[in-house]
């Protein structure tokens, strides 16, 4: 299981690295979306639930930014919402998931 998780993690890293080579905004975000999704799976398989959760939020953020015009992603409510979700994830790390600081 760990070997599979590491292979998925290497593929995720490859997508994130290749995202910097893309010429359009949408392709950059799409590559980062796939990288985040694979990292989400990678961390889940390794038992790092906090890392998996944070990458799941990053995937949702990428989907919102890919649909910028339709979802009006430049509205400040999106920023406040994502900051709130990240803070909630931070709190869950030390309470629900039992990780000590």
Beta strands, then each sheet from edge to edge (+ up, - down):
end
